[in-house]
Amino acid sequence: LKQMLTTVPTGTEVIDGYGLGIFETKLQNGVSIWGHSGGVPGFSTFAGGTLGGKHTLAINLNGHKTSRSDPFKNILLAEFSK
């Protein structure tokens, strides 16, 4: 687990650091979310939560991404601001 959570910078806005099969996303409210995403044409999925697993969420979106904004970050921010 320690190696999985040891991340390297990705240089992208969406993923702050990537470890061994898991990545960290820091939300605007300061909450760090750890998880993994994937997809096939027409579908995108993310599963993750706070470190320790006390608060988790799985998201599955269908449809084609038409904007530059990341819908996952918007959903995560809404859920993890509670």
C-alpha positions in Angstrom: 0.0 0.0 0.0 2.9 2.4 0.8 4.2 2.0 -2.8 0.7 2.4 -4.3 0.4 5.8 -2.4 3.8 7.0 -3.4 3.0 9.1 -6.4 4.9 10.9 -9.1 3.6 14.1 -10.8 1.6 13.7 -14.0 1.8 17.2 -15.2 -2.0 17.3 -15.8 -4.8 19.3 -14.3 -7.0 16.2 -13.7 -4.5 13.9 -11.8 -2.2 15.4 -9.3 0.0 12.3 -8.8 0.0 8.7 -10.0 1.1 5.7 -8.0 1.0 2.0 -8.7 -2.5 1.7 -10.2 -4.0 4.5 -8.0 -3.9 8.2 -8.3 -4.6 11.2 -6.2 -6.9 14.1 -7.1 -6.9 17.2 -4.9 -10.2 18.9 -4.9 -10.7 22.7 -4.7 -11.9 22.4 -1.1 -8.6 20.7 -0.1 -9.9 17.1 0.1 -7.6 14.4 -1.4 -9.4 11.7 -3.3 -7.6 8.4 -4.2 -8.9 6.2 -6.9 -8.7 4.7 -10.4 -10.6 5.4 -13.6 -11.1 3.7 -16.9 -13.5 3.4 -19.8 -14.5 2.1 -23.1 -15.9 4.1 -26.0 -19.0 5.9 -24.8 -18.5 5.1 -21.1 -16.2 6.5 -18.4 -15.8 5.2 -14.8 -14.2 6.3 -11.6 -14.1 4.6 -8.2 -12.4 6.1 -5.2 -12.6 8.0 -2.0 -10.8 9.4 1.0 -7.7 7.7 2.3 -8.8 5.0 4.7 -12.1 4.3 2.8 -14.5 6.1 5.2 -16.1 8.0 2.3 -16.2 6.4 -1.1 -18.0 6.9 -4.4 -18.3 5.1 -7.8 -19.3 7.0 -10.9 -20.2 5.7 -14.3 -20.9 8.2 -17.1 -22.2 7.4 -20.5 -22.0 9.7 -23.5 -19.2 11.5 -25.4 -17.2 14.1 -23.6 -18.0 17.3 -25.4 -16.4 19.9 -23.2 -12.9 20.5 -21.8 -14.2 20.5 -18.2 -13.9 17.3 -16.2 -17.3 16.1 -15.0 -15.7 13.7 -12.5 -14.1 16.6 -10.6 -17.4 18.4 -10.5 -19.2 15.3 -9.1 -16.4 14.6 -6.6 -16.4 18.2 -5.4 -20.2 18.1 -4.8 -20.0 14.7 -3.0 -17.0 15.4 -0.9 -18.1 18.9 0.2 -20.7 17.4 2.5 
